[in-house]
């Protein structure tokens, strides 16, 4: 089920089985064979879709049924009745997780069929099904929320805080933990509420303060990965703080090495490699730092196959925070313009990560990272087949090669005005 048409057919079958099952549950007893057939069909479709995405989400946006970001027409009266029933119960989103059983599906269908009043879905409790209202992120039309200016300000403030943290570590021997915690708190809240927008900003950098933007970008990308794995709250912030601090040992690296415009020779690289041990030592002595922080600082250049550094250190397994931070670190470093390195395009970076998955990086985490960013991550500039230049504003899960974009320049290179540039189209 790799092509778009197959996915679309599966989405339509999912909605048909769901609507028909609800209708059958209204008309027949729980053990009626017709209801059983629709339940079995729905479970089979979900099992197929779960091979490529999880959870599988049905949403209602302005009366339109949407499956996994793909709007689908209401082709029958039964579908319209399903939409009406869900909206009256204030259900705008249904997420089916992997592992759902036929019994659970049948119980859920019967519960939907029994809905009679506004808000009475709040008592729904199923192991692999969640229902509720759309989040702010789900409601966005183009993946960039109306409060983008506030998010940009948060990003700029976080970069400034990273500079304070770095300078305090360099001059006082310990980073300014309160400044770091305040920055991570704001970033974590935004990752939870508007992950697409904050991830997009990591691609829109200035290169004169690479050290500080890199710190913030690795924190954002690590928290975005962690949030996608279901990590939230205090632990999410600990992941973010540890990622923000991953390179703090470089404050002890001589500036002539740290800022050298050419590639390092073997002796200089040996000095540079010390930052993992020195970073762990700094963070271990810093009050208010989570225990994860020195672990990530020490491990973030180690690899699953035993390569990397510190040399001679072997791990049977790496900490999850380390593995997420390492993926973020490599990705952000490779896409950065440096005096000695051209920025690599996203598809090449992801290809490098995929080539090493299962050896240097955990294959499941790499694949989730690719799904999180898409082939064309938010913030990247792309040239359309029409010759127009656009910025990616949102990935499109059913087809990662067709992101939602905002056109910036027409095919002749003329900058479009605001009314034209805000439209979106598939690549």
Buried (B, 14 or more C-beta within 10 A) or exposed (E): EEEBEEBBEBBBBBBBBBBBBBBBBBEEEEEEEBBBBBBBBBBBBBEBBBEBBBBBBBBBBEEEBBBBBBEBEBEBEBBBBBBEBBEBBBBBBBBBBBEBEEEBBBBBBBBBBEBEEEEBBEEBEBEBBBBBEBEEBBEBEBBBBEBBEEBBEBBEBBBBBBBBBBBBBBEEEBBBBEBBBBBBEBBBBBBBBBBBBBBBBBBEBEEEBBBBBBBBBBBBBBBBBBBBBEBBEEEBBBBBBBBBBBBBBBBBBEEEBBEBEEEBEEEBEEBBBBBBBBBBBBBBEBEEBBEBBBBBBBBBBBBBEEEBBBEEBEEEEBBBBBBBBBBBBBBBBBBBEEEEEEBBEBEEBBEBBBEBBEEBBBBEBBBBBBBBBBBBBBBBEBEBEEEBBBBBBBBBBBBBEBBBBBBBBBEEEEEBEEEEBBEBBEB
